[in-house]
Amino acid sequence: GQRQRVALARALAVEPAMLLLDEPFGALDASVRSDLRLWLRKLQRDRGITAIFVTHDQDEALELADRVVILHRGRVEQCGRPSEVYDQPASPFVASFLGKANLAPGTVSARSGESATIAIAGGQSITVVAPARLAPGTNVTAVVRPQRLRVGEAQPPGGANVLAGRIIAASYLGGNAIYEVDIG
């Protein structure tokens, strides 16, 4: 961590208008990375320096960026504010690249305002926020972030966005748990 700080201090000593940082925290442990991200973000804001930050670490990208550009096979997949790219991914690649994502292929069965009902595997359906251009019959992939899901007791059928499933694996992670659920 000290080497990275010294290298950044050297680069900043000449008061550049812009910094290009290529995986600057790549070989550091998680806690040092986190501390340096906070330090760099504060430094960048205090000095008003534009920085292009190349990383494969999605948390770094979302935490440090005002704008995120996702490249895939040499072309831009999506560009936008971190919340926009995370919450409204332009493709399944972007959705799965930026954190965990449940990808549910299906077909639009109905539209209402800004929502669409998607018929997914096993004869179940979900209602999601969707672009207006999606007409019934359109094949889509719905993106559902794990942190937006709850696992609970079996519910009677017909509830909004309640899917029947069976827990087939569980991993305990301290403050969180990951469940693999078979929904058909």
Rosetta blueprint (number, residue, H / E / L):
1 G L
2 Q H
3 R H
4 Q H
5 R H
6 V H
7 A H
8 L H
9 A H
10 R H
11 A H
12 L H
13 A H
14 V L
15 E L
16 P L
17 A L
18 M E
19 L E
20 L E
21 L E
22 D E
23 E L
24 P L
25 F L
26 G L
27 A L
28 L L
29 D L
30 A H
31 S H
32 V H
33 R H
34 S H
35 D H
36 L H
37 R H
38 L H
39 W H
40 L H
41 R H
42 K H
43 L H
44 Q H
45 R H
46 D H
47 R H
48 G L
49 I L
50 T E
51 A E
52 I E
53 F E
54 V E
55 T L
56 H L
57 D L
58 Q H
59 D H
60 E H
61 A H
62 L H
63 E H
64 L H
65 A L
66 D L
67 R L
68 V E
69 V E
70 I E
71 L E
72 H E
73 R L
74 G L
75 R E
76 V E
77 E E
78 Q E
79 C E
80 G E
81 R L
82 P H
83 S H
84 E H
85 V H
86 Y H
87 D H
88 Q L
89 P L
90 A L
91 S L
92 P H
93 F H
94 V H
95 A H
96 S H
97 F H
98 L L
99 G L
100 K L
101 A L
102 N E
103 L E
104 A E
105 P E
106 G E
107 T E
108 V E
109 S E
110 A E
111 R E
112 S E
113 G L
114 E L
115 S E
116 A E
117 T E
118 I E
119 A E
120 I E
121 A H
122 G H
123 G H
124 Q L
125 S E
126 I E
127 T E
128 V E
129 V E
130 A L
131 P L
132 A L
133 R L
134 L L
135 A L
136 P L
137 G L
138 T L
139 N E
140 V E
141 T E
142 A E
143 V E
144 V E
145 R L
146 P H
147 Q H
148 R H
149 L L
150 R L
151 V L
152 G L
153 E L
154 A L
155 Q L
156 P L
157 P L
158 G L
159 G L
160 A L
161 N L
162 V L
163 L L
164 A L
165 G L
166 R E
167 I E
168 I E
169 A E
170 A E
171 S E
172 Y E
173 L L
174 G L
175 G L
176 N L
177 A E
178 I E
179 Y E
180 E E
181 V E
182 D E
183 I L
184 G L
